[in-house]
């Protein structure tokens, strides 16, 4: 299942960049990734290597400014259970 998460994030990062959406998916993708950062942490970092990483970079910025989520990124996506 984990390789599929990476593929999903790659597709998700490309969709908001498509002209038909005009940025309407950015907020949705950011919110979803932040809510599921425990499962997606390492995949988000890897998926920023796409042609259109802007939304995922926003996700990382959002996660890294929240003290409750920064430990996940420092441990490569492995988060302690609250």
N, C-alpha and C positions, 0 to 999 in steps of 0.2 A: 504493500500500500504506500510506503514512503516514496518510492520513485514517482508514483502518480501525483503525490503532493507537489513535487518539484515541477512536473509537467503542467499541473493545474495552475500553479503560480506563474509559470512562464506564459501560458495562454492568457491568464488574467492580466498580466502586465501589458500584453499586446492589445487587448481589447479596448482599454480606455484611450489608447493612442489613435484608434481608428476614427476618421473624420465623422462617421455617422453618429458617434456617441458624444462628440464635442465636450469631453470632460465629465459627462454625467455619471460615469462609473467610478471616478476617482474616490469620492467620499465613501461609496459602498465598499469598494475593495479595501480601502484603508481601515474602515471600521471592522470589517470581517477579519482581516489579518491581525489587527490589534486584539480583538476579542479572542482569537485562537492562537495567540503568539506562542503559547506553550507547545503546541503541536507543530507550528510552522517555523519557529525561530531560525534554524539552520537553513531551511529551504528558502526563506525570504532572502537571506544573505546571498545564497547561490543564484536565485532568480534575478537579482539585480544585474546580472551579466547579460541581460537581453538587450535588444535594440532600443527598447522604450522602458527604461527602469524607473522613470520619474515617480510613478505612483508608489512603487515599492520602496524607493528612497524616502518618500514621505512617511511610509509605514515605519521604517527604521528610525527616522527622526522622532516620530511619535512614541515609539516604544522606548527609545533611549532617553527620553525626557521624563519618563514615568519611573520613579524609584522602585516601584513594585515589579517592573519588567526588565530592568537593566541587568539583573543577575542572569537572566536567561541568555542574553547575548554574550556575556562574559564566559559562560560555560558551554558555548556552542549550541544553544537551544535546549539544553537540559535544565529544567526549572525545578526548584524545590516545590513540594506541595504546600499550599498555604495552611 
